[in-house]
Amino acid sequence: MAKLVINPNRELSKINKEIYGHFSEHLGRCIYEGLYVGEDSPIENVNGMRTDVVNALKEMKIPVLRWPGGCFADEYHWRDGIGPKENRKKIINTHWGGVVEDNSFGTHEFFELCRQLECETYINGNLGSGTVQEMSEWVEYMTFEGVSPMAELREQNGHESPWKVDYFGVGNENWGCGGNMNPDFYANEYRRYQTYVRDYKADQHISKVCCGANVDDYDWTREVLATCFKHSLPFQHGFMDGLSIHYYTHPEGWEVKGSATDFDEKVWYKTMSKTLYMEELINRHGAIMDEYDPDKKIGMIVDEWGTWFTCEPGTNPGFLYQQNTMRDALVAGINLNLFNKHSDRVKMANIAQMVNVLQAVILTEGEKMVKTPTYHVFNMYKYHQDATLVDSSIETRQIGLEEEYQVPNLTESVSVDADGVLHITLTNLSIEDSYEIDTTIVDRAVSEVTGEILTNEMHAMNTFEAPENVHTVPFTDVKITDKGLSFTIPACSVVHLTVR
């Protein structure tokens, strides 16, 4: 029997709702067909945005959306995506599939989507191939209220009042597709570009995100921070609010990646092991950040994470379309538990990507829409948003078929919401073994507990023919004890308990 101990009296850190954020890029069928079908589409829409997708994302309480990339961001010139759609420039999407990008989804459409989703906005600016003036004028176009050339242009294009930009990424993957820069060069560019990402309203700060490392490039983190911190640029002016990190789970390696649906038990545990590597990355990059920012004013922004497998057979390899199984659900649950438990440093995370690309929460095909197993995990975990992490620990044992890829059998995180309700989320990484959990809740008597669970065979997925094959069901076999709770967590499952 595994012991889970929860001390709700020991509050640790706020779990920012933005940890449950999402990423949408002009890649494959994420934007077009996935989120946006156009006003004239026979698919039900509001101002071009798919009604079924928007409603599903609102149910999940999406807190923030990152756009337009990704690698696409550092080739995106925002003026191509404004004005009458028939006049917008058509370009080739050189990064993703070599298809024509007609720019019918641009700045106005993005803010309309976020209005419908009722979520915050995270814009990624073009530092790689764009100019300081271009970035500065985009910020002015989006946020300036008053008499100015960009505000007048925005009004001419049909939107008189400014929008609110919550987060602004100053470049993306500038160590790679964003310009193949060295860290000191990028850091000096960041210092220059961010100067012109201005707060035009004193009460509406744009949080600036600096491009951080690819996986375990700790030298990048150290050199970027060292260069940025020269001459003691003050935090009070919002010089840097976040530093990003990108890490994808691909169990068979970057070149091979492996199938999203055809895998054995060894690959299952290898996937879990490589997912858990996220904690080492958070700890080691976080330790470097602590040297420059001991008060943790700069958030770690994990703005690209998730599984990355070989695309589905018969699809455009540049579209990165992959199916989503219970394996993806466990990857999501593990990562979200990790982000919760490191919420003193991790302030935002954006799974890649929202619809039809990589570890998507939604898949579409014409008028059909499917909620993936990953969607259901996010929907269960949404109660952690803006709650307070409390102290918890669980006894684990190592499982797996190969010594190199042994993993703990269980992961967990616990929060308390504004009403004093406890939310416990757990994952069971074992393919075949269930575990009895004896839970002690310190100094609190339990009066009521409800639960929900996502569980199935490891290859189980939702398809357009069987969209409800994997879904959450009530988890009722939980006993209230003198100390807290007692229950058994089934194999290959993700559980959410609400405790009053």
C-alpha positions in Angstrom: 0.0 0.0 0.0 1.4 3.4 -1.0 1.1 6.3 1.4 0.0 9.7 0.2 0.5 12.5 2.8 -1.1 15.9 2.3 -0.6 18.9 4.5 -3.1 21.6 3.4 -1.7 23.9 6.1 1.6 24.2 4.3 0.9 26.4 1.3 3.8 26.5 -1.1 3.1 28.6 -4.3 0.4 29.8 -6.5 -0.3 27.6 -9.5 -0.7 30.1 -12.3 -3.6 29.3 -14.5 -1.2 30.0 -17.5 0.5 26.7 -16.7 -2.5 25.2 -18.5 -1.9 27.2 -21.7 -1.9 26.2 -25.3 0.1 26.9 -28.5 -1.3 27.4 -32.0 1.0 27.8 -35.0 0.4 28.3 -38.7 1.3 24.6 -39.2 -0.6 22.0 -40.9 -4.3 22.0 -40.0 -4.0 23.8 -36.6 -5.3 27.2 -37.6 -7.0 26.5 -40.9 -9.6 23.7 -40.7 -8.8 23.3 -37.0 -9.6 26.6 -35.4 -10.6 28.8 -38.3 -12.9 27.8 -41.3 -13.9 31.2 -42.5 -17.2 33.0 -42.3 -18.6 31.3 -45.5 -17.9 27.7 -44.3 -20.8 25.3 -44.0 -19.2 24.2 -40.7 -20.9 26.2 -37.9 -18.8 29.2 -37.0 -18.8 32.6 -35.4 -16.8 35.1 -37.4 -14.9 32.2 -39.0 -14.1 30.4 -35.7 -15.3 26.8 -35.4 -18.1 26.8 -32.9 -17.6 23.2 -31.8 -13.9 23.7 -31.2 -14.4 27.0 -29.4 -17.0 25.5 -27.1 -14.8 22.5 -26.3 -11.8 24.7 -25.4 -14.0 27.0 -23.3 -15.2 23.9 -21.3 -11.6 23.1 -20.7 -11.0 26.7 -19.5 -8.1 27.5 -21.8 -6.3 30.3 -20.0 -3.9 31.6 -22.6 -3.1 31.0 -26.3 0.3 31.5 -27.9 0.4 32.5 -31.6 1.6 32.7 -34.5 4.5 30.3 -33.8 6.9 28.6 -33.4 9.3 28.7 -36.3 6.6 30.4 -38.3 6.8 33.4 -36.0 10.3 34.5 -37.1 9.2 34.5 -40.7 5.8 36.2 -40.0 5.4 39.8 -41.1 2.2 41.0 -39.4 1.2 43.5 -42.1 0.6 40.6 -44.4 -2.3 39.5 -42.2 -4.3 42.7 -41.9 -6.8 44.6 -44.2 -9.3 43.1 -46.7 -8.6 39.4 -47.0 -8.6 39.5 -50.8 -5.7 41.9 -50.7 -3.6 40.0 -48.2 -0.2 38.6 -49.4 0.0 34.9 -50.2 3.3 33.3 -49.1 4.8 29.9 -49.0 5.0 28.3 -45.6 8.6 27.2 -45.9 8.8 25.6 -42.5 5.7 23.5 -42.6 4.7 21.6 -45.7 5.6 24.1 -48.4 1.9 25.1 -48.7 0.4 28.4 -49.6 -0.4 30.6 -46.6 -3.0 33.2 -47.6 -2.9 35.2 -44.3 -6.6 35.1 -44.0 -6.0 34.4 -40.3 -4.1 37.4 -38.9 -4.0 39.8 -36.0 -7.7 40.7 -36.0 -8.7 37.0 -36.3 -6.4 36.0 -33.4 -7.9 38.5 -31.1 -11.4 37.5 -32.2 -10.6 33.9 -31.4 -9.2 34.8 -27.9 -12.3 37.0 -27.3 -14.5 33.9 -28.0 -12.3 31.7 -25.9 -12.2 34.3 -23.1 -8.5 33.7 -22.7 -5.3 35.7 -22.4 -3.1 36.5 -25.4 0.5 35.5 -26.0 2.0 37.0 -29.2 5.3 35.8 -30.5 7.2 38.5 -32.3 9.6 38.2 -35.3 13.1 38.9 -34.2 14.7 36.4 -36.6 13.8 38.1 -39.9 11.9 41.2 -38.7 13.1 44.6 -37.7 12.8 46.5 -34.5 10.5 49.0 -36.2 8.3 46.2 -37.4 7.9 44.8 -33.9 7.4 48.2 -32.4 4.7 49.1 -34.9 2.9 45.8 -34.3 2.8 46.5 -30.6 1.5 50.0 -31.3 -1.1 48.6 -33.8 -2.4 46.2 -31.2 -2.3 48.2 -28.0 -2.1 52.0 -28.6 -5.2 54.1 -27.8 -5.1 57.6 -29.2 -3.8 59.4 -32.3 -1.0 57.5 -34.0 -0.3 56.1 -37.5 -0.8 52.5 -36.3 -3.9 53.2 -34.2 -5.4 54.9 -37.3 -4.5 51.9 -39.5 -6.1 49.6 -37.0 -9.3 51.7 -37.1 -9.3 51.7 -40.9 -9.2 47.9 -40.7 -12.3 47.8 -38.6 -11.2 47.8 -34.9 -11.2 51.2 -33.3 -10.3 50.2 -29.7 -7.0 48.6 -28.9 -6.6 45.0 -27.7 -4.8 43.7 -24.6 -1.6 41.8 -25.2 -0.8 39.9 -22.1 2.5 38.2 -23.1 4.9 39.0 -25.9 7.7 36.6 -26.9 10.7 38.5 -28.3 11.7 35.9 -30.8 11.4 32.1 -30.9 14.0 29.3 -30.9 16.6 31.9 -31.9 19.3 29.2 -31.3 17.7 27.4 -34.3 15.0 28.2 -36.8 14.8 31.8 -35.4 18.2 32.8 -36.7 20.8 30.2 -35.6 22.2 32.8 -33.1 24.8 32.5 -30.4 23.4 33.2 -26.9 25.3 36.4 -26.4 24.2 37.7 -29.8 20.6 36.9 -29.2 20.7 38.4 -25.7 21.9 41.7 -27.1 19.2 41.6 -29.7 16.7 40.8 -27.0 17.9 43.9 -25.0 17.4 46.0 -28.1 14.1 44.7 -29.4 12.3 44.5 -26.0 13.0 48.2 -25.5 10.4 48.9 -28.1 7.7 46.5 -26.8 6.2 49.4 -24.9 3.4 49.6 -22.3 1.2 52.2 -23.8 -1.1 52.1 -20.8 0.3 52.2 -17.3 -2.2 49.7 -16.0 -1.6 47.2 -18.9 1.8 45.7 -18.7 2.9 43.4 -21.5 4.9 40.6 -20.0 8.0 40.0 -22.1 9.3 36.5 -22.7 13.0 36.0 -23.6 13.9 33.1 -25.8 15.5 30.4 -23.6 17.1 27.1 -24.1 16.6 24.1 -26.3 16.3 21.1 -23.9 19.5 20.9 -21.8 21.5 23.7 -23.3 22.5 25.2 -19.9 25.2 27.3 -21.5 22.4 29.2 -23.4 20.6 29.9 -20.2 23.7 31.2 -18.4 25.1 33.3 -21.3 21.7 34.9 -22.1 21.1 35.9 -18.5 24.7 37.1 -18.0 24.4 39.3 -21.1 21.0 40.5 -20.3 21.9 41.4 -16.7 24.9 43.5 -17.5 24.5 47.1 -16.3 21.7 45.9 -13.9 18.7 46.6 -16.1 15.9 47.1 -13.6 13.0 44.6 -13.2 10.6 47.4 -12.3 10.5 48.5 -16.0 9.5 45.0 -17.1 12.7 44.2 -18.9 12.2 40.5 -18.7 9.2 38.7 -17.2 9.8 35.2 -18.5 12.5 32.9 -20.0 11.3 30.1 -22.2 12.4 26.5 -22.5 11.3 23.9 -25.1 11.3 20.1 -24.6 9.5 17.4 -26.5 9.0 13.8 -25.6 10.1 11.6 -28.5 11.1 8.2 -27.1 12.9 6.8 -30.1 15.1 9.9 -30.6 14.8 13.1 -32.6 15.4 11.5 -36.0 13.2 8.4 -35.6 10.6 9.6 -33.1 8.4 6.4 -33.5 4.8 5.7 -34.1 2.0 7.5 -32.1 -0.1 4.3 -32.0 2.1 1.3 -32.6 4.4 0.8 -29.6 5.2 -1.9 -27.1 5.7 -1.9 -23.3 9.4 -1.1 -23.6 8.6 2.1 -25.6 5.8 2.9 -23.2 8.2 3.1 -20.2 10.9 4.8 -22.3 8.3 7.5 -23.1 7.4 7.9 -19.4 11.1 8.1 -18.5 11.8 10.8 -21.1 8.8 12.7 -20.0 10.0 12.7 -16.4 13.3 14.2 -17.6 11.3 17.5 -17.6 11.9 17.7 -13.9 15.7 17.7 -14.2 15.5 20.4 -16.9 13.3 22.6 -14.6 15.7 22.0 -11.7 18.9 22.7 -13.5 17.8 25.6 -15.6 16.0 26.9 -12.5 19.2 26.8 -10.5 20.9 29.0 -13.1 18.0 31.4 -13.1 18.2 31.5 -9.3 21.8 32.9 -9.5 20.5 35.9 -11.4 17.0 36.1 -10.1 16.9 34.6 -6.5 13.5 36.2 -5.9 12.0 34.3 -8.8 10.6 37.4 -10.5 11.3 35.9 -13.9 9.0 33.0 -14.7 10.2 29.8 -16.4 7.9 29.6 -19.5 7.7 26.0 -20.9 6.0 27.3 -24.0 6.5 24.2 -26.1 6.1 20.7 -24.6 4.4 17.4 -25.4 4.9 14.3 -27.4 6.4 14.4 -30.9 6.0 11.2 -32.9 6.2 10.3 -36.6 3.2 11.8 -38.4 0.3 9.5 -39.3 0.8 7.5 -42.5 -0.6 9.1 -45.6 -0.5 12.6 -44.2 1.8 15.5 -45.2 5.0 15.0 -43.2 5.2 18.8 -42.8 1.8 18.9 -41.1 2.9 17.0 -37.9 -0.5 15.3 -37.6 -0.5 12.5 -35.0 -3.0 10.4 -33.1 -3.4 10.6 -29.4 -3.6 7.6 -27.0 -3.6 6.8 -23.3 0.2 7.2 -23.5 -0.3 10.8 -24.4 -2.8 11.2 -21.5 -0.2 9.9 -19.0 2.5 12.2 -20.5 0.1 15.2 -20.0 -0.7 14.2 -16.5 2.9 13.7 -15.5 4.0 17.1 -17.0 1.1 19.0 -15.4 1.8 17.5 -12.0 5.5 18.5 -12.4 4.6 22.1 -13.4 2.2 22.3 -10.4 4.9 21.1 -8.0 7.4 23.6 -9.5 5.0 26.5 -9.7 7.3 28.7 -7.7 9.4 29.0 -10.8 7.2 27.7 -13.7 4.7 30.4 -14.5 3.4 29.3 -17.9 3.4 26.3 -20.1 1.9 25.8 -23.6 1.3 22.4 -24.9 2.1 21.9 -28.6 -0.2 22.1 -30.3 -3.9 22.8 -29.7 -5.6 21.3 -32.7 -4.5 18.7 -35.3 -0.7 19.1 -34.6 1.5 17.0 -32.3 -0.1 16.3 -28.9 -3.3 18.0 -29.8 -6.3 18.2 -27.4 -8.7 18.3 -30.4 -8.7 16.6 -33.8 -10.9 17.6 -36.7 -11.8 16.2 -40.0 -14.3 18.2 -42.0 -17.4 18.7 -39.8 -16.2 16.0 -37.3 -14.4 16.8 -34.1 -12.8 14.5 -31.5 -11.6 15.3 -28.0 -8.4 13.4 -27.5 -7.3 11.6 -24.2 -5.0 14.6 -23.6 -8.1 16.9 -23.7 -9.7 14.9 -20.9 -6.6 15.3 -18.7 -6.6 19.0 -19.2 -10.3 19.1 -18.4 -9.7 17.2 -15.2 -6.8 19.3 -14.1 -8.4 22.6 -14.8 -9.4 22.9 -11.1 -5.7 23.6 -10.3 -5.8 26.9 -12.2 -5.0 29.8 -9.9 -5.2 27.5 -6.9 -2.5 27.2 -4.2 0.0 24.3 -4.3 0.1 22.5 -0.9 2.7 20.1 0.5 2.2 16.5 -0.6 4.3 13.4 -1.0 3.6 9.8 -2.2 5.5 6.6 -1.7 6.6 5.2 -5.1 8.6 2.2 -6.4 10.5 1.9 -9.6 8.8 0.0 -12.5 9.7 -0.7 -16.1 11.3 -3.3 -18.3 14.8 -1.9 -18.8 17.0 -0.6 -16.1 17.8 2.6 -18.1 14.2 3.5 -18.3 12.9 2.7 -14.8 10.3 5.2 -13.6 8.3 5.8 -10.4 4.9 4.1 -10.6 3.0 7.1 -9.4 3.0 10.9 -9.6 0.8 13.5 -7.9 0.1 17.1 -7.0 -2.4 18.7 -4.7 -3.8 22.2 -4.5 -6.4 24.1 -2.5 -8.8 26.5 -4.2 -10.2 29.8 -3.1 -13.1 28.0 -1.4 -10.8 25.7 0.6 -11.5 22.6 -1.5 -8.6 20.2 -2.1 -7.9 18.9 -5.6 -5.7 15.8 -5.9 -4.4 14.6 -9.2 -2.6 11.3 -9.6 -1.1 9.3 -12.5 -0.4 5.5 -12.5 2.3 4.9 -15.0 2.1 1.1 -14.8 0.5 -0.7 -17.8 -0.9 -3.6 -15.7 -0.7 -3.0 -12.0 -3.1 -1.1 -9.8 -2.1 0.3 -6.4 -3.8 0.8 -3.1 -3.4 4.3 -1.8 -3.7 5.2 1.9 -4.1 9.0 2.1 -3.4 11.1 5.2 -4.7 14.6 5.2 -3.1 16.5 8.1 -5.4 18.4 10.5 -8.5 18.1 8.3 -11.5 15.9 8.6 -13.0 14.8 5.2 -16.7 15.3 4.9 -17.1 14.6 1.1 -15.1 13.3 -1.7 -15.9 13.0 -5.4 -13.7 11.8 -8.2 -13.2 11.2 -11.9 -10.9 8.9 -13.8 -9.5 8.5 -17.3 -8.3 4.9 -17.8 -8.1 2.4 -20.7 -5.6 0.0 -22.4 -2.4 1.8 -23.3 -3.1 2.0 -27.1 -6.7 3.2 -26.6 -7.6 6.3 -28.6 -10.6 8.3 -29.9 -11.3 8.2 -33.6 -13.8 9.9 -35.8 -15.6 6.6 -36.0 -15.4 6.1 -32.2 -15.0 9.5 -30.6 -16.0 8.4 -27.1 -13.8 5.4 -26.7 -11.6 7.1 -24.1 -13.4 9.5 -21.8 -13.6 10.4 -18.1 -16.0 8.5 -15.8 -16.9 9.0 -12.1 -14.4 7.5 -9.7 -16.6 6.4 -6.8 -14.6 3.7 -5.0 -13.0 6.1 -2.5 -13.5 5.5 1.2 -13.3 8.3 3.8 -11.1 7.2 6.8 -10.2 8.7 10.1 -7.0 9.9 8.6 -8.2 10.9 5.2 -8.9 8.6 2.2 -8.4 5.1 1.0 -8.7 4.0 -2.7 -7.1 1.9 -5.4 -5.8 3.6 -8.5 -6.1 1.3 -11.6 -3.4 0.7 -14.1 -2.7 3.2 -16.9 -4.9 5.9 -15.4 -5.2 9.6 -14.4 -7.4 10.5 -11.5 -8.8 13.7 -10.0 -10.3 13.8 -6.5 -12.2 16.7 -5.1 -12.1 16.7 -1.3 -14.2 18.9 1.0 
